[in-house]
Amino acid sequence: MYDYLRPLLFKLDAETAHRATLYALGVAQRSNLAQWIAKPPADLPTTAFGISFPNPVGLAAGLDKNAEHLDALNTLGFGFIEVGTVTPRPQSGNARPRMFRLPRHEAIINRMGFNNEGVDALVRNVRASSYHGVLGINIGKNKDTPNEKAASDYLFCLTRVYELASYITINISSPNTQGLRDLQEEATLRRFISVLREAQERLGSQHGRRKPMLLKIAPDLGEAEQDAVAEVLLHTGIDGVICGNTTIDHSAVADDPHGDEAGGLSGKPLFAHSTAVLAGMHKRLQGRIPLIGVGGILDGSDAAEKLDAGASLVQLYSGLIYRGPALVNECVDEIRRQRGAAHVD
């Protein structure tokens, strides 16, 4: 069905199409018509950072920033859903237009800027939903919070979402909040993660259950920067790493009319580089910290390649824009096929 709808959606600007798609999915879910949109895959149980996932294919943060569409998204067969990025206070994000499709490259450039309704609104939405699957909540800082006070924003969000999340993702890698990526610098990152880890353990004791904490890193880290980040993460005992966010390198789409738009690039042009960073972090972390591979997954073989590079799980976003909900089932089936082949070998 998505093959028929996509040309119509692509006549709308990208952000309007995004909202229209989520609205239509919600209508289908409430009308018990979701089976016409997607066929959920058979289970493919996977365990990572102490959580059992029904399958290893999840939804990346960014698509449902305020957790308004959990029940509808759950009909698509994801093994887990990550919502956010959410900040302590509501913020409107950057001026529109701020999202651009590059169809010839199967890519997207966005400069959304952590637009969201604030963490308290997200908490209300999660409580109001009927979703009981694995839920990641991705947290960030407000645009006007200086980096020297960033930890307070993350602590505020961490405390608010801890009870509801299956895991919490610390996002310091978006290119669309000025200066945010500076938090990945080694000394700053060590102090920052140490503060959050202390809060994580304290909250675990208070709630009687320890929730994993993940860090989402940029795909633009050089070799030395990856060395430094890996050392910090091993030292501080982070539970997982998401490799990675959008890239500021637009060289692969320089010939596109939108190729020089400011913002992070996602989709097919990101695949090779993000997978190389994933493999590099897997090697550096010595298999001691589970990884989630995200960036440029457009078919089942891409998802399987992320797992071959060291990921335990994968996430989709831009691929859904170009391929639709069938991509979830395709990725699960290809991972299942390759696992079966490996078992036979």
Secondary structure, 3 states (H helix, E strand, C coil): CHHHHHHHHCCCCHHHHHHHHHHHHHHHHHCCCHHHCCCCCCCCCEEECCEEECCCEEECCCCCCCCCCHHHHHHHCCCEEEEEEECCCCECCCCCCCEEEEHHHCEEEECCCCCECCHHHHHHHHHHCCCCCCEEEEECCCCCCCHHHHHHHHHHHHHHHCCCCCEEEEECCCCCCCCHHHHHCHHHHHHHHHHHHHHHHHHHHHHCCCCCEEEEECCCCCHHHHHHHHHHHHHHCCCEEEECCCECCCHHHCCCCCCCCCCEEEEHHHHHHHHHHHHHHHHHHCCCCCEEEECCCCCHHHHHHHHHCCCCEEEECHHHHHHCCHHHHHHHHHHHHHHHHHHHC
